[in-house]
Amino acid sequence: MGNNMKTVILMVLSQLASGSVNILYKIAVADGMKVQIMVFYRLVFATAFMAPLAFIIERAALGSNFNAESLIYTTTTFSSAMSNLTPGVTLILAGKMRQRYPMYSNTALMCFCGAIEAGIYAYFRERDSSAWNLGWNIRLFTTSYSGIVSSGLAVTMIAWCTKLKGPLYVSSFYPLALIFVAIVGTLVLHEELHLGSVIGSIFIIAGLYIVLWGKAKEMKLKLKP
């Protein structure tokens, strides 16, 4: 019972952290910060914070760039809705492969290598040295928060929950970030919730749970003698 409550609390917190990053990205972009530089600093902060805890690389930085740049052209709610495709696609591609999730996995070396990749990408996209300056403002808060909390703590929490409960359990919490962003984006950023975005988000979430249901049934069949 204790572990069940811990995993629920940690997964809710991790999704709130992920959702809040989209809100902060939007605010920082509106303040004039370049998304490529923002992603670079995010990974630098994440590396500095998580270096003692993890050492296995699993993810790269271009995905963060594409997600951040998409916020320029769409709403935070739609971006969060699209992130719900990730667990479904991962489960489909994984097929019959079994994966191991150490408790403190992926993070430090992942972010270090990602910071190098993001730094090279940002350098070619933005050569103006003034754009790289961080002051005591929303830019510093966004990059440090997204790096330490989202890329650092949230990834570790998800890894721990995945090890304890499995990837299907973890994936079922992803829509919480969408709900959080939809509410905060409407109240804080005054984004309009268009009917098409709402319907599309519902279909994406429904598709996610259908995939999770199918994978759960498949796993049960494999366990039968």
C-alpha positions as CSV (number, residue, x, y, z in Angstrom):
1,M,0.0,0.0,0.0
2,G,2.9,2.4,0.8
3,N,4.6,1.8,-2.5
4,N,1.3,2.2,-4.4
5,M,0.6,5.6,-2.8
6,K,4.2,6.7,-3.5
7,T,4.0,5.8,-7.1
8,V,0.7,7.6,-7.6
9,I,2.0,10.7,-5.9
10,L,5.3,10.6,-7.8
11,M,3.6,10.1,-11.1
12,V,1.2,13.0,-10.5
13,L,4.1,15.3,-9.5
14,S,6.1,14.2,-12.5
15,Q,3.2,15.1,-14.9
16,L,2.7,18.4,-13.2
17,A,6.4,19.2,-13.6
18,S,6.3,18.2,-17.3
19,G,3.1,20.3,-17.9
20,S,4.4,23.3,-16.1
21,V,7.5,23.3,-18.4
22,N,5.3,24.0,-21.4
23,I,3.8,26.9,-19.7
24,L,7.2,28.4,-18.8
25,Y,8.5,27.8,-22.3
26,K,5.7,29.8,-23.7
27,I,6.3,32.7,-21.2
28,A,10.1,32.6,-21.9
29,V,9.6,32.7,-25.7
30,A,7.2,35.6,-25.3
31,D,10.0,37.3,-23.3
32,G,12.2,37.0,-26.4
33,M,14.3,33.9,-25.5
34,K,15.5,31.7,-28.3
35,V,14.2,28.1,-27.9
36,Q,17.4,26.5,-29.0
37,I,19.3,28.4,-26.3
38,M,16.6,27.6,-23.7
39,V,16.9,23.9,-24.4
40,F,20.7,24.0,-24.1
41,Y,20.6,25.7,-20.7
42,R,17.9,23.3,-19.6
43,L,20.2,20.4,-20.3
44,V,23.2,22.1,-18.7
45,F,21.2,22.7,-15.4
46,A,19.9,19.1,-15.6
47,T,23.4,17.7,-16.0
48,A,24.8,19.8,-13.2
49,F,22.1,18.6,-10.9
50,M,21.8,15.0,-11.8
51,A,25.5,14.1,-12.5
52,P,26.0,12.2,-9.2
53,L,22.9,10.0,-9.7
54,A,22.8,8.5,-13.2
55,F,25.1,7.4,-15.9
56,I,23.2,5.7,-18.7
57,I,22.3,7.6,-21.8
58,E,18.9,6.9,-23.5
59,R,17.6,10.2,-24.9
60,A,18.9,13.1,-27.1
61,A,18.2,16.8,-27.2
62,L,16.6,17.3,-30.7
63,G,13.2,16.1,-29.3
64,S,13.3,18.9,-26.7
65,N,14.1,21.4,-29.5
66,F,11.2,20.3,-31.7
67,N,8.8,20.4,-28.7
68,A,10.0,23.8,-27.7
69,E,9.8,25.2,-31.2
70,S,6.3,23.8,-31.7
71,L,5.1,26.0,-28.9
72,I,5.7,29.1,-31.1
73,Y,3.2,27.9,-33.6
74,T,0.6,26.2,-31.4
75,T,-0.9,26.2,-27.9
76,T,0.6,24.6,-24.8
77,T,-2.5,22.4,-24.6
78,F,-2.1,20.9,-28.1
79,S,1.6,20.4,-27.5
80,S,0.9,18.5,-24.3
81,A,-1.8,16.4,-26.1
82,M,0.8,15.3,-28.7
83,S,3.2,14.2,-26.0
84,N,0.6,11.5,-25.1
85,L,1.6,9.8,-28.4
86,T,5.0,9.0,-26.9
87,P,4.1,6.1,-24.6
88,G,1.9,4.5,-27.2
89,V,4.5,4.7,-30.0
90,T,7.1,3.4,-27.6
91,L,5.0,0.4,-26.6
92,I,4.3,-0.4,-30.2
93,L,7.9,-0.2,-31.3
94,A,9.1,-2.2,-28.3
95,G,7.0,-5.2,-29.4
96,K,8.1,-8.3,-27.5
97,M,11.3,-6.7,-26.2
98,R,11.8,-6.5,-22.5
99,Q,13.5,-3.5,-21.0
100,R,15.2,-3.0,-17.6
101,Y,14.8,0.3,-15.7
102,P,17.4,0.9,-13.0
103,M,16.2,3.3,-10.3
104,Y,18.6,6.1,-11.1
105,S,18.7,5.7,-14.9
106,N,19.3,7.7,-18.0
107,T,19.7,11.1,-16.6
108,A,23.2,12.6,-16.1
109,L,25.0,11.3,-19.1
110,M,21.9,11.6,-21.2
111,C,21.6,15.3,-20.3
112,F,25.4,15.9,-20.7
113,C,25.4,14.4,-24.2
114,G,22.1,16.2,-24.9
115,A,23.6,19.5,-23.8
116,I,26.5,19.0,-26.3
117,E,24.1,18.2,-29.1
118,A,21.8,21.1,-28.2
119,G,24.7,23.5,-27.8
120,I,26.0,22.7,-31.3
121,Y,22.5,23.1,-32.7
122,A,21.9,26.3,-30.9
123,Y,25.2,27.8,-32.0
124,F,24.4,27.3,-35.6
125,R,20.9,28.7,-35.2
126,E,21.9,31.7,-33.0
127,R,25.3,33.5,-33.2
128,D,24.3,36.7,-31.4
129,S,26.2,36.5,-28.0
130,S,23.6,38.7,-26.3
131,A,20.9,36.1,-26.9
132,W,22.9,33.7,-24.7
133,N,22.8,35.9,-21.6
134,L,20.8,34.8,-18.6
135,G,19.7,37.3,-15.9
136,W,17.6,37.1,-12.8
137,N,14.4,36.8,-14.8
138,I,12.0,34.3,-16.4
139,R,14.7,33.0,-18.7
140,L,16.9,31.8,-15.8
141,F,13.9,30.4,-13.9
142,T,12.6,28.6,-16.9
143,T,15.9,26.9,-17.8
144,S,16.8,26.0,-14.3
145,Y,13.3,24.8,-13.4
146,S,12.9,22.7,-16.5
147,G,16.4,21.3,-16.2
148,I,16.4,20.4,-12.5
149,V,12.7,19.6,-11.9
150,S,11.6,18.2,-15.3
151,S,14.7,16.7,-16.9
152,G,16.2,15.8,-13.5
153,L,13.8,14.9,-10.7
154,A,10.8,14.0,-12.9
155,V,12.8,11.6,-15.1
156,T,14.2,10.0,-12.0
157,M,10.7,9.7,-10.5
158,I,9.3,8.1,-13.7
159,A,12.2,5.7,-13.8
160,W,11.6,4.6,-10.2
161,C,7.9,4.1,-10.8
162,T,8.6,2.2,-14.0
163,K,10.9,-0.1,-12.2
164,L,8.3,-0.7,-9.5
165,K,5.1,-0.8,-11.5
166,G,6.1,-1.2,-15.1
167,P,5.8,1.0,-18.3
168,L,2.0,0.5,-18.7
169,Y,1.3,1.9,-15.3
170,V,3.5,4.9,-15.9
171,S,2.0,5.6,-19.3
172,S,-1.5,5.8,-17.9
173,F,-0.6,9.0,-16.0
174,Y,0.5,11.0,-19.1
175,P,-2.9,12.6,-19.8
176,L,-2.6,14.4,-16.4
177,A,-0.1,16.8,-17.9
178,L,-2.5,17.7,-20.7
179,I,-5.4,18.4,-18.3
180,F,-3.0,20.6,-16.1
181,V,-1.7,22.5,-19.1
182,A,-5.2,23.0,-20.5
183,I,-6.4,24.6,-17.3
184,V,-3.3,26.7,-16.6
185,G,-2.9,27.7,-20.2
186,T,-6.4,29.0,-20.3
187,L,-6.2,30.9,-17.0
188,V,-2.6,32.2,-17.2
189,L,-1.8,32.5,-20.9
190,H,-5.4,33.2,-21.9
191,E,-5.2,30.6,-24.7
192,E,-8.4,29.7,-26.4
193,L,-9.5,26.0,-26.3
194,H,-10.7,25.4,-29.8
195,L,-13.2,22.6,-30.4
196,G,-10.9,20.9,-32.9
197,S,-8.0,20.8,-30.3
198,V,-10.3,19.4,-27.6
199,I,-11.7,16.7,-29.9
200,G,-8.2,15.9,-31.2
201,S,-6.9,15.7,-27.6
202,I,-9.7,13.3,-26.6
203,F,-8.9,11.0,-29.6
204,I,-5.2,11.0,-28.7
205,I,-5.9,10.1,-25.1
206,A,-8.4,7.5,-26.1
207,G,-5.9,6.0,-28.5
208,L,-3.3,5.9,-25.7
209,Y,-5.6,4.0,-23.4
210,I,-6.6,1.6,-26.1
211,V,-3.0,0.8,-26.8
212,L,-2.3,0.4,-23.1
213,W,-5.4,-1.9,-22.8
214,G,-4.2,-3.9,-25.7
215,K,-0.7,-4.3,-24.3
216,A,-2.1,-5.3,-20.9
217,K,-4.3,-8.0,-22.5
218,E,-1.3,-9.2,-24.5
219,M,0.8,-9.5,-21.4
220,K,-1.9,-11.4,-19.6
221,L,-2.1,-13.9,-22.4
222,K,1.7,-14.4,-22.3
223,L,1.5,-15.2,-18.6
224,K,-1.1,-17.9,-19.1
225,P,0.4,-21.5,-19.2
